[in-house]
Structure formats: structure tokens, C-alpha cells
Amino acid sequence: MRLPLGGWPGGPTNRRPGGNTVQTSPYHFLPYSPWVYLGFLVLLAAVIALVEIGVLHYAADRLGLPRRLAFLLLLLCLIGSYVNIPVAELPPEPVESDRVVFFFGVPYIVPIVEEWPGTVVAINVGGAVIPVVLAIYLLVRNRLYVEGLVGVAAVSLVVYAVAQPIQGIGISVPTLTPPLAAALVAMVLSRRQPGPLAYISGTLGTLIGADLLNLGAIQGLGAPVASIGGAGTFDGVFLTGILAVLLA
């Protein structure tokens, strides 16, 4: 990937894009309004409370993880959504900057950029790196190779069908589509291990169906950073993790 001398294009900034968030560089920014993050935190806290009081005593155990580790990983996913690792750069084009874009009622933040060369393709730590590692671990530990392959393929097709290109953001999917599709697929394919299968199918299926299969559609959207697992797909991946714990 080509970067000019002197660091990140556009340089670090502490301004609030759209008046809603703070970024320290064009690569690392909160992709949603702070109110959306507050909702995620409240949801995660509610699930943790249910597990701690014993209502879902065996949930995380059936995922094959200590309960507190499972929720720590979900929290790290939420925090890691701020971090994007650049991996490629598309040909130069005019890009959007400092905007708030609404899709299905969810506010997405377009980061502040200056003198940006074009769309940078990146991998989101919280929406791709951590979930993929956990999904592979669950796949191997539970030996869900056939069910996992079928589940990932099914969710990928569903997500690909509903994914939409959003100017300034990249590819986005309706928030509830990935977790609902993952839940349905998991309950049909495995009554014995629906939780792990839901996480595997929902996580990998969302990333493949929304991001990887739509890489060719990113050019021309004017997105400064097209983040795999970032804005547009992170909410579906995160909610899939919550749902997997509830199903386990």
C-alpha cells in the first residue's frame, strides 16, 4: 500500500465529524454515532447480567469458552471496531468526508480526511480479526466442518442478496439480517450445537456476503476507508455474537 512521507494522509485530527464522534487518524474512528455504541453496551451488559445471575448459566460453557472470557471477547470486538488495519489502496477518486449517513435508521460516520488519495481497503479488528479467529476456534473445537460450510454458504447468500452500496461508507446490510439468518440456519442444521454454529455462520457469512463478495463494488462509492468488518457490517457481526450466546 502506498502512503506519502510523514505518516497518514490527512494527518491526525481531534475534530468531530458530523458533530458526533472523535477520530485520532483517518484510519481509526468510531463508525457509528455514540448513541449506537451506548445501545450495544447496554445490550451486552444485559446479557452479562443474565448469565451472571444464572438465567443462562450454561450458555458460554456450551460455546466452549469460560463465561467471562466470552463476554470479554465481545467487549473487545466493540472496542476493536475503532481500529482499522489498511491492506490495499484503490485508484485515486474523489472521496466523501465529515458526513453522517443513515441506513435503515442507523447513523454511520464518514471520517474526516484531507488530501486523501482514494479509497483505502482495511480490515477492522473488532468486526473481522477477532470474530474470525473465534469462529475458526469454535469450528475446529466443535468439529462443525460440514455444518459450518453449509451454514456459512447459506448466510453469505442471504447477506449478499440484501447488501447495498452506500455512498461514502461502502457496503452495508440491514442490522438484523445476519443474526436472524444465522439463528435460522443454526437451528435447522444443528439442534445439538446451535450457538457455536450460529456464531460461525453469522460471522463468516456476513464478512463474505457483505464485504468480500462486494469488493468490486467499492470503487466509485467515494468511501475514504472501506473497512472489512467495519461500518456497515460490524453491527450484524456483533449482534450475531450476542445471539450465539443466547442460543448456546
VMD Tcl script that draws the C-alpha trace (Angstrom):
set ca {
  {0.00 0.00 0.00}
  {1.33 3.47 -0.88}
  {1.43 6.18 1.79}
  {3.05 9.61 1.47}
  {6.01 10.50 3.65}
  {5.15 11.98 7.00}
  {2.53 9.45 8.13}
  {-1.18 9.04 7.41}
  {-2.77 11.05 4.63}
  {-4.77 13.86 6.10}
  {-2.91 13.61 9.40}
  {-4.43 13.11 12.86}
  {-7.37 15.18 13.92}
  {-9.48 15.71 17.01}
  {-12.41 17.40 15.30}
  {-15.84 15.80 15.49}
  {-17.04 14.58 12.07}
  {-20.70 15.46 11.73}
  {-20.52 16.70 15.32}
  {-20.90 13.15 16.59}
  {-17.55 11.46 17.18}
  {-13.80 11.91 17.59}
  {-11.08 10.32 15.46}
  {-7.33 10.30 16.04}
  {-6.46 9.39 12.45}
  {-8.36 8.80 9.19}
  {-7.95 5.02 9.68}
  {-9.12 4.79 13.27}
  {-12.55 6.24 14.00}
  {-15.88 5.31 15.55}
  {-18.01 4.17 12.60}
  {-21.31 4.87 14.39}
  {-22.92 7.59 16.45}
  {-22.03 7.34 20.18}
  {-25.71 6.58 20.85}
  {-25.42 3.39 18.81}
  {-22.39 2.32 20.87}
  {-24.32 3.08 24.05}
  {-27.08 0.76 22.83}
  {-24.53 -2.01 22.14}
  {-23.06 -1.59 25.62}
  {-26.49 -1.72 27.28}
  {-27.34 -4.89 25.33}
  {-24.03 -6.53 26.26}
  {-24.46 -5.54 29.92}
  {-27.97 -7.04 29.95}
  {-26.73 -10.37 28.57}
  {-23.81 -10.45 31.04}
  {-26.25 -9.80 33.90}
  {-28.48 -12.66 32.75}
  {-25.56 -15.07 32.65}
  {-24.14 -13.94 35.99}
  {-27.44 -14.47 37.81}
  {-27.71 -17.97 36.36}
  {-30.54 -17.49 33.85}
  {-28.17 -18.54 31.06}
  {-25.76 -20.46 33.27}
  {-24.51 -22.86 30.63}
  {-24.58 -20.55 27.62}
  {-20.91 -19.62 27.33}
  {-19.88 -23.09 28.53}
  {-21.62 -24.61 25.53}
  {-19.73 -22.21 23.31}
  {-16.60 -23.84 24.70}
  {-15.38 -20.70 26.47}
  {-15.31 -19.55 30.08}
  {-18.29 -17.26 30.58}
  {-16.32 -14.15 31.41}
  {-13.89 -14.74 28.54}
  {-16.80 -14.94 26.09}
  {-18.11 -11.56 27.18}
  {-14.62 -10.09 27.32}
  {-14.17 -11.05 23.67}
  {-17.48 -9.39 22.79}
  {-16.37 -6.25 24.61}
  {-13.02 -6.33 22.78}
  {-14.93 -6.59 19.50}
  {-16.82 -3.45 20.41}
  {-13.63 -1.58 21.31}
  {-11.75 -3.00 18.34}
  {-14.33 -1.59 15.90}
  {-12.37 1.66 16.27}
  {-9.20 0.17 14.75}
  {-8.73 -0.46 11.03}
  {-5.63 -2.08 9.51}
  {-5.01 -0.79 5.95}
  {-4.20 -3.55 3.45}
  {-4.70 -2.00 -0.02}
  {-5.41 1.21 -1.85}
  {-7.79 1.61 -4.78}
  {-7.09 4.01 -7.67}
  {-7.49 7.72 -6.80}
  {-11.01 9.19 -6.85}
  {-12.93 11.96 -5.08}
  {-13.95 10.78 -1.62}
  {-16.58 11.88 0.88}
  {-15.55 13.44 4.20}
  {-17.06 14.50 7.52}
  {-20.62 13.28 6.97}
  {-23.26 11.24 8.75}
  {-25.05 8.71 6.50}
  {-28.24 6.96 7.63}
  {-29.06 3.41 6.51}
  {-32.12 1.64 7.96}
  {-32.12 4.28 10.68}
  {-28.50 3.60 11.76}
  {-26.17 6.64 11.61}
  {-22.80 5.83 10.02}
  {-19.88 8.25 10.35}
  {-17.77 9.20 7.32}
  {-14.34 10.10 8.78}
  {-12.57 13.42 8.25}
  {-9.93 13.24 5.52}
  {-7.79 15.81 3.70}
  {-5.76 15.25 0.52}
  {-6.86 11.61 0.51}
  {-5.53 9.61 -2.48}
  {-8.56 7.33 -2.89}
  {-10.41 4.53 -1.14}
  {-8.25 2.56 1.30}
  {-9.32 -1.05 1.90}
  {-8.77 -2.02 5.54}
  {-9.57 -4.86 7.94}
  {-11.44 -3.94 11.11}
  {-10.03 -5.51 14.28}
  {-13.30 -5.73 16.20}
  {-15.51 -6.66 13.25}
  {-13.23 -9.05 11.39}
  {-9.95 -10.09 13.06}
  {-11.28 -11.12 16.50}
  {-14.56 -12.67 15.22}
  {-12.79 -14.70 12.51}
  {-10.25 -16.10 14.97}
  {-13.03 -17.03 17.41}
  {-15.17 -18.53 14.63}
  {-12.29 -20.74 13.43}
  {-11.64 -21.84 17.02}
  {-15.30 -22.82 17.51}
  {-15.35 -24.57 14.13}
  {-12.34 -26.74 14.97}
  {-13.23 -27.33 18.63}
  {-16.78 -28.47 17.86}
  {-15.88 -30.23 14.58}
  {-18.67 -28.47 12.73}
  {-16.93 -28.70 9.38}
  {-19.85 -29.77 7.19}
  {-22.49 -27.81 9.10}
  {-20.19 -24.80 9.21}
  {-19.54 -24.89 5.47}
  {-23.26 -25.13 4.69}
  {-24.16 -22.50 7.27}
  {-21.55 -20.00 6.09}
  {-22.62 -20.51 2.47}
  {-26.31 -20.01 3.32}
  {-25.77 -16.86 5.39}
  {-23.35 -15.49 2.77}
  {-26.02 -15.79 0.08}
  {-28.68 -14.13 2.24}
  {-26.39 -11.26 3.24}
  {-25.13 -10.79 -0.31}
  {-28.72 -10.53 -1.52}
  {-29.57 -7.68 0.89}
  {-26.19 -5.86 0.92}
  {-26.30 -2.37 -0.55}
  {-23.55 0.06 -1.61}
  {-23.74 3.30 0.39}
  {-22.02 6.44 -0.89}
  {-19.21 7.49 1.44}
  {-19.45 4.34 3.58}
  {-19.01 1.23 1.43}
  {-21.19 -1.87 1.68}
  {-23.89 -2.07 4.34}
  {-26.50 -4.63 5.37}
  {-29.68 -4.31 7.48}
  {-28.60 -4.80 11.08}
  {-30.85 -7.73 11.99}
  {-30.45 -9.75 8.80}
  {-27.15 -11.56 9.68}
  {-28.12 -12.65 13.23}
  {-31.61 -13.77 12.20}
  {-30.27 -15.70 9.21}
  {-27.55 -17.27 11.38}
  {-30.08 -18.30 14.04}
  {-32.39 -19.93 11.49}
  {-29.55 -21.77 9.78}
  {-28.07 -22.96 13.07}
  {-31.36 -24.33 14.41}
  {-32.04 -26.17 11.15}
  {-28.56 -27.67 10.78}
  {-27.66 -28.49 14.38}
  {-30.05 -28.91 17.29}
  {-27.10 -30.10 19.39}
  {-24.78 -27.09 18.91}
  {-26.82 -24.14 17.63}
  {-24.81 -21.50 19.50}
  {-21.36 -22.21 18.05}
  {-22.83 -22.81 14.60}
  {-24.76 -19.53 14.73}
  {-21.57 -17.64 15.55}
  {-19.56 -19.37 12.83}
  {-22.24 -18.97 10.16}
  {-23.20 -15.43 11.11}
  {-19.67 -14.07 11.45}
  {-18.03 -15.64 8.41}
  {-21.22 -15.42 6.33}
  {-21.58 -11.70 7.00}
  {-17.96 -10.92 6.16}
  {-18.04 -13.00 2.98}
  {-21.51 -11.98 1.79}
  {-21.30 -8.28 2.60}
  {-17.63 -7.41 2.22}
  {-15.58 -9.95 0.27}
  {-18.17 -10.61 -2.45}
  {-18.70 -6.88 -2.90}
  {-15.09 -5.71 -3.10}
  {-15.61 -4.93 -6.78}
  {-18.49 -2.56 -5.94}
  {-16.44 -0.36 -3.60}
  {-14.74 1.62 -6.37}
  {-16.74 4.76 -7.10}
  {-18.53 4.99 -3.74}
  {-16.20 7.73 -2.52}
  {-15.58 5.96 0.80}
  {-12.29 7.13 2.37}
  {-11.90 3.79 4.19}
  {-13.71 0.64 3.03}
  {-13.38 -1.46 6.16}
  {-13.94 -5.23 6.04}
  {-15.97 -5.90 9.17}
  {-16.27 -2.18 9.89}
  {-19.08 0.30 9.36}
  {-21.98 -1.33 7.58}
  {-21.30 -4.88 8.76}
  {-19.95 -4.61 12.30}
  {-23.40 -4.32 13.90}
  {-24.51 -7.56 12.24}
  {-21.34 -9.37 13.35}
  {-21.61 -8.06 16.92}
  {-25.30 -8.96 17.25}
  {-24.55 -12.41 15.84}
  {-22.14 -12.93 18.74}
  {-24.81 -11.88 21.25}
  {-27.34 -14.18 19.60}
  {-24.92 -17.13 19.60}
  {-24.50 -16.80 23.37}
  {-28.27 -16.72 23.82}
  {-28.75 -19.78 21.61}
  {-25.96 -21.84 23.18}
}
mol new
graphics top color blue
foreach p $ca { graphics top sphere $p radius 0.5 }
foreach p [lrange $ca 0 end-1] q [lrange $ca 1 end] { graphics top cylinder $p $q radius 0.2 }
display resetview
